Amino acid sequence: MKDPIRKVLHKDGRTRYRLVVDVGTNEAGKRKQLTRTFDTKKQAVTELSRIRHQVQQSTFVAPTKLTVDEWLDTWLTSATREVEAATAANYEDALRPVRTHLGDKALQALTEQDIEGLVDWMLTSGRVRGGKPGTGLGVRSVRLTLGRLRAALNMAVRRQLVPRNVAQYVTIPRKARDAALEAKAERKPWTEEEALPFLRHIAGDRLHAPMLLLLLGLRPAEVCGLRWQDVDLKVGTLQVAMTRTNVERIVVEKAPKTAAGRRRLLLPRVVTEALGSFRTQQAKERLAAGEAYSASGRVVVDELGGAVKTDWLRRRCYRLMETSGVRRVRPYDARHAVLTWLAASGVPDVVVSAWAGHSDLSFTKRVYVHPDVQHLQPAVDRLNAVFDQA
């Protein structure tokens, strides 16, 4: 067998030792070799022993100049092959801070300290859009970024590009997590009492029906995607069969992700009446606009019949909150509010979850139900009944 270590004599008289060792095969089945040069034979022998041991244990990682940015491109290509456009865009967004802060760094030079530095930078000054640039991002954003980065580095480990996942055990500082929990606790959905002034205020507004759809617990994308063909005003039902949302400034229309999301809901009487009035209003608008009217077939449209986006609905929702004088909450928080009302009123968990379009009962209760002190009254009444017998 040919000696893998060969003496090399340079023109200046220096003697060095060149190591050429097999490190496996490529995808075509051809052998791969690694060449390295050392000042002493002892160094070459030591390295040969190390490499052969790691190759035998399937832990060998060949040197590469691949950067973090380049590897993320590769991972995204693989990870987004069978996902929807919105999910792929979310992956891209989550990894954008990594590209900004560590993209030029060699993948194999990445350390756990680098990932901790990334987390600290994101929490203090990593915001680029969606607020004031240079301020800190929220814990949820950092958690999403860490999750995607861990997945990308897991693939790098599997492909033997790095020996271990340096992001695996990096955590978000407790101080930041505690602050996020406090902020979440302060962001409360409307109580039933808070919703009443808003309901009274919107009763005569053109967007009465769309606002009621939000207060049924529909997602804004589901409200914008609802078609008249999905609504049965005679029976009083609607079918959630289509969503309409923005993905990287592009409107994406698609069916709900899960079978549970594609659900049929019974409509309260006031919602059925509001939808009927809205349809009549649209007929009048179409007659007045003539050829300028665009019959999109959507339930929620502008005055010329055009289908709307979630940001259009959100701006008008905030405007109605302001004119009604109620506490401003996110339109999506209406979903949290109605699911809390249903759960607190004794509606079975399985029904609340089905109404929300979830297949996981525990997820609905954990994320969307926010009991407050008023909801504890039945417990107090029951305890009073027990204690009064003493």
Secondary structure, 3 states (H helix, E strand, C coil): CCCCEEEEECCCCCEEEEEEEEEEECCCCCEEEEEEEECCHHHHHHHHHHHHHHHHCCCCCCCCCCEHHHHHHHHHHHHCCCCCHHHHHHHHHHHHHHHHHHCCCEHHHCCHHHHHHHHHHHHHHCCCCCCCCCCCCCHHHHHHHHHHHHHHHHHHHHCCCCCCCCCCCCCCCHHHHHHHHHHHHHCCCCCHHHHHHHHHHHCCCCCHHHHHHHCCCCCHHHHHHCEHHHEECCCCEEECCCEEEEECCEEEEECCCCCCCCCEEECCHHHHHHHHHHHHHHHHHHHHHHHHCCCCCECCECCCCCECCHHHHHHHHHHHHHHHCCCCCCCCHHHHHHHHHHHHCCCCHHHHHHHHCCCCHHHHHHHHCCCCHHHHHHHHHHHHHHHCCC
